[in-house]
Amino acid sequence: MICIKAEIPVEICQIDDELKAIYHCKDTVCIWVFKSRLDRNKFVDETVGMKKKDREDHYNSFYK
């Protein structure tokens, strides 16, 4: 396990983990929040292999 110290806003921490998708690269951690577990799982399946920018665009187009 690898832990990276960060100050995550309490509002994000209070959201059910099953409604969040997390992406990371060497200099960024992104947390996407969804209305349902089904939406979260669909997003994860749809964005497998995408780069960060493509995932952001996909989220903004279909889930925001």
Buried (B, 14 or more C-beta within 10 A) or exposed (E): EEEEEEEEEEEEEEEEEEBBBEBEEEEEEEEBBBEEEEBBEBBBEEBEEEEEEEBBEBBEEEBE
